[in-house]
Amino acid sequence: MASTKFMGLLLAVIHVAMSKVEVPKISLNDGNQIPILGLGTYGSAKDIARMRQAINWAIEAGYRHIDTASLYGNEVEIGQGIADVINRGLVKREDLFVTTKLWNDKHARDQVVPALQESLSRLGLDYVDLYLIHSPESEKADGTSANIDYLETWQGMEEAKRLGLAKSIGVSNFNIEQIDRLLANSNIPPAVNEIEVHPSLTQTDLVAHNQDRKIVVMAYSPFGFLVSRNRPSAVSLRADDPALVKIAQKYGKTTGQVVLRYLIDRGMIPIPKSTDQNRQRENIDVFDFKLTRDEIETINSFNSNTSIF
Ligand SMILES: NC(=O)c1ccc[n+]([C@@H]2O[C@H](COP(=O)([O-])OP(=O)(O)OC[C@H]3O[C@@H](n4cnc5c(N)ncnc54)[C@H](OP(=O)(O)O)[C@@H]3O)[C@@H](O)[C@H]2O)c1
């Protein structure tokens, strides 16, 4: 009986070891390393309830980079998942890259570090690997504008980095003008700009502008309209588009995997969200093929400047 149990455990460990994908890393402009694919975590209450298990599955599959935000209301569950995988001996804290974000209602300089400390307490961590300003827009609790300049907010972000509470700092949803103004008025440049990029919103200029300035682009909502959204997608690319299917068949991949590879091959870091074990495994299985320049151009041609938001 005991030996059957032992064999079962051994087989489970072998299965995890064999099916784990190694995600490559790149350097940020501050010298820290970041895995080039992460797990998105924004979702419904049902997703939040599944998040602890989803983190366990993701780490087993090879994910080492997790993207959350105070807005998502899931930092506690993500922290529980992280504690599980560390306690199970699958990873050490330093193997993980955890990103969280400052919400718009905490943009005053002296609110930034306390807001991060609250996120850290929910996550059960001493530091995050990356802290982002979620959006350049500041708001009051009632949702109206607080008129706080993001340059002021950035001073709080720089303090968070100096205190070691965030190893790297960056922004999200910043446009070209905002990036330039931040670069011209900061001591520490942002390491990352997390923006919406997918085949229906290729953001060619904004992506190049960031990359030319050594700011890594993290691509959110990477599947765009390939997956169902609460928005009409009449003009947008679908998962069964013949040109996409043709590329997918060439590599023996799904069209979703092709789109993730397209973002990686454009030098970005996609953060696909899934709380489903099989889809998580599918989404990370993109490191055994590479698109040609023509295939990247084909996918670029689907651009319709359509945001899912
Ligand atoms: N900074 C920002 O302002 C911002 C904004 C939006 C998003 N984000 C971040 O980016 C992450 C990703 O964006 P997103 O969640 O909007 O969109 P996404 O990752 O493009 O798509 C997620 C949706 O696709 C489904 N899905 C995942 N893998 C699939 C597959 N292989 N086949 C079919 N369906 C699949 C998921 O359902 P299942 O979970 O059921 O698989 C979910 O409904 C977010 O979770 C969040 O971390 C950041």
The ligand as a Tripos MOL2 file, in Angstrom:
@<TRIPOS>MOLECULE
LIG
   48    52     1     0     0
SMALL
NO_CHARGES

@<TRIPOS>ATOM
      1 N1         -1.9990   46.6940  -17.2300 N.am      1 LIG1
      2 C1         -3.2600   46.6760  -17.5930 C.2       1 LIG1
      3 O1         -3.9470   47.7040  -17.6650 O.2       1 LIG1
      4 C2         -3.8710   45.3550  -17.9690 C.ar      1 LIG1
      5 C3         -5.1080   45.3120  -18.6210 C.ar      1 LIG1
      6 C4         -5.6280   44.0780  -18.9620 C.ar      1 LIG1
      7 C5         -4.9440   42.9180  -18.6650 C.ar      1 LIG1
      8 N2         -3.7440   42.9760  -17.9890 N.ar      1 LIG1
      9 C6         -2.9870   41.7450  -17.6360 C.3       1 LIG1
     10 O2         -2.8300   40.9660  -18.8050 O.3       1 LIG1
     11 C7         -3.3570   39.6680  -18.5770 C.3       1 LIG1
     12 C8         -3.8590   39.0590  -19.8630 C.3       1 LIG1
     13 O3         -4.8810   39.8190  -20.4420 O.3       1 LIG1
     14 P1         -6.4070   39.3510  -20.4470 P.3       1 LIG1
     15 O4         -6.6850   38.5080  -19.2490 O.co2     1 LIG1
     16 O5         -7.2020   40.5700  -20.6480 O.co2     1 LIG1
     17 O6         -6.5290   38.5220  -21.7930 O.3       1 LIG1
     18 P2         -5.8580   37.2500  -22.4700 P.3       1 LIG1
     19 O7         -4.7910   36.6800  -21.6380 O.co2     1 LIG1
     20 O8         -5.5460   37.6540  -23.8630 O.co2     1 LIG1
     21 O9         -7.0830   36.2350  -22.5500 O.3       1 LIG1
     22 C9         -7.6120   35.6320  -21.4010 C.3       1 LIG1
     23 C10        -8.8700   34.8450  -21.8080 C.3       1 LIG1
     24 O10        -8.5170   33.8320  -22.7470 O.3       1 LIG1
     25 C11        -8.8680   32.5460  -22.2340 C.3       1 LIG1
     26 N3         -7.7770   31.6520  -22.6530 N.ar      1 LIG1
     27 C12        -6.5250   31.5890  -22.1490 C.ar      1 LIG1
     28 N4         -5.7770   30.6980  -22.8190 N.ar      1 LIG1
     29 C13        -6.5610   30.1800  -23.7860 C.ar      1 LIG1
     30 C14        -6.3520   29.2170  -24.8020 C.ar      1 LIG1
     31 N5         -5.1780   28.5990  -24.9470 N.pl3     1 LIG1
     32 N6         -7.4030   28.9110  -25.6220 N.ar      1 LIG1
     33 C15        -8.5980   29.5160  -25.4710 C.ar      1 LIG1
     34 N7         -8.8570   30.4520  -24.5230 N.ar      1 LIG1
     35 C16        -7.8430   30.7850  -23.6900 C.ar      1 LIG1
     36 C17        -8.9640   32.7180  -20.7350 C.3       1 LIG1
     37 O11        -9.8620   31.8200  -20.1540 O.3       1 LIG1
     38 P3         -9.4090   30.6620  -19.0940 P.3       1 LIG1
     39 O12        -8.8130   31.3680  -17.9110 O.co2     1 LIG1
     40 O13       -10.6950   29.9800  -18.7760 O.co2     1 LIG1
     41 O14        -8.4370   29.7770  -19.8200 O.co2     1 LIG1
     42 C18        -9.5190   34.1450  -20.6430 C.3       1 LIG1
     43 O15       -10.9120   34.1550  -20.8700 O.3       1 LIG1
     44 C19        -4.4300   39.9230  -17.5180 C.3       1 LIG1
     45 O16        -4.8920   38.7390  -16.9260 O.3       1 LIG1
     46 C20        -3.6990   40.8570  -16.6180 C.3       1 LIG1
     47 O17        -2.7570   40.1560  -15.8130 O.3       1 LIG1
     48 C21        -3.1940   44.1770  -17.6640 C.ar      1 LIG1
@<TRIPOS>BOND
     1     1     2 1
     2     2     3 2
     3     2     4 1
     4     4     5 ar
     5     4    48 ar
     6     5     6 ar
     7     6     7 ar
     8     7     8 ar
     9     8     9 1
    10     8    48 ar
    11     9    10 1
    12     9    46 1
    13    10    11 1
    14    11    12 1
    15    11    44 1
    16    12    13 1
    17    13    14 1
    18    14    15 2
    19    14    16 1
    20    14    17 1
    21    17    18 1
    22    18    19 2
    23    18    20 1
    24    18    21 1
    25    21    22 1
    26    22    23 1
    27    23    24 1
    28    23    42 1
    29    24    25 1
    30    25    26 1
    31    25    36 1
    32    26    27 ar
    33    26    35 ar
    34    27    28 ar
    35    28    29 ar
    36    29    30 ar
    37    29    35 ar
    38    30    31 1
    39    30    32 ar
    40    32    33 ar
    41    33    34 ar
    42    34    35 ar
    43    36    37 1
    44    36    42 1
    45    37    38 1
    46    38    39 2
    47    38    40 1
    48    38    41 1
    49    42    43 1
    50    44    45 1
    51    44    46 1
    52    46    47 1
@<TRIPOS>SUBSTRUCTURE
     1 LIG1         1 GROUP 0 **** ****
